[in-house]
Amino acid sequence: MALVIMFAYYGESVLAVLFFAIPPQFYALSVVQALEYLRLPRSMAALISVVVLLGLLYGITVASYNQAIIFADNVPKYSQKIRSILQPFQQDARNWRRRAKPSANPSPRM
C-alpha cells in the first residue's frame, strides 16, 4: 500500500503527462489511419494530424481569450446589476440583525 502511495506521490508529474498525452494520441492515430487509407505516407499523415490538432487548440485558445476579454470588460456593469439586485436582501439582513441583538439592559429573570 505504501509503495502505491509513494508511486502516486512521486510519479504525479509522469502520470499528469500521460493523462494529457494519451487522448490526443488516440485522436492522432485515427486521423493518421484515415489519411493512410487515402494513400498518404504515414509521416505526412502524422504531420497533418498534428498540424490540425495544433490548429484546433489555437482556435479554442483564441476564442476563449476573446470571451474572457469581453467578460472582463463587462464585469463592472454586471457587478453593479448584482449589487442593485442584492441590496434589498442586504437591507433585510441588517434589519434582522438589529432585531436579533439583545438589549443593553436585559430584564432580570424571576
N, C-alpha and C positions, 0 to 999 in steps of 0.2 A: 504494500500500500504506500509506504514511504517512497519507494522508488518511482511509482507512478506520479505522486505529487511532486517529487523533485524534477522529474522529466517535464511535467506540465509547467512548473515554475521557470526552470532554466531554458526550456525549449519553446517558450512563448513566442519569441521573435521568429523562430523557424516555423512554428505552427501558423502564425499570422500570415507569413509569406505564402505558405502552402494554401491557406484558406482563400487568399485573394488571387492566387495564381491558377488554381485548378479550374474554376468556372470559365475564365477566358480560354483556357486550353481546350475545353470541350467545344466552345463556340468555334475556335480556330480550326479544330480538327474537322468539324462538319463542313465548314466553308471550304477548307482545302480539299476534302474528298469530293465536294460538288464541283469545284474547279478542275480537279484532276479528271473527273468524268467528262468534262468539256475539252479534254486533251491538252491541258496546260501542264507544263512541268511542275513537279512538286515544289521546287524552290520558288518559282514565280507565284504559284497559288498561295504559298505561305506568306510571301511578301504582300500580296494583295489583301489577304485576310488581316494581317497586322495593320496595314495602312487603313483599311476600312474600320477596324476596331479603334485605332487612334483617332480617326475622323469622328466616329460616334462619341468617343469620350470628349473630344474637343467641342463638339456641338452641344453636348449636355452641359459641359462646364460654362460655355458662353451663355447659354440660355439661363442657367442657374444664376450666374453672375448678374445678368441683366435684371432678372427678377429680384435679386437681393438689393440692387441699386434702387429700383423702383420702390421697393418696400421701405428702404432706409429714407428715401425722400418723403414718403407719406407717413412716417412714424409720428411726427408732431401733430398732424391732422387727426390720426387715429387716437393718439393719446388724449387729445382734447375731447373727442367724442366720448371716449371711455370715461373720462373724468366727469363729464356732464351727465352721463347715464348713472354713474355710481354715487353722485352727490346726494340724492335723496336717501339712499341706503346708509351713507355715512352719517347723515344728519339723524336718521332714526337710531343708529347705533349710539351716537353721542347722547341722545335723549334717554335711551335705555340705561346707559351707564350712570347718568345723573340720578335717575330714579332708583337704581340698584344700590347706590352708595349709602351706607348707614349715616344717620345724622350725627353731628359732632357731639351732642349731649343725649346719649341714649337714655330712655326712661328706665328706672330700676325695676327689676322683676320682683314679683312677690311670690 
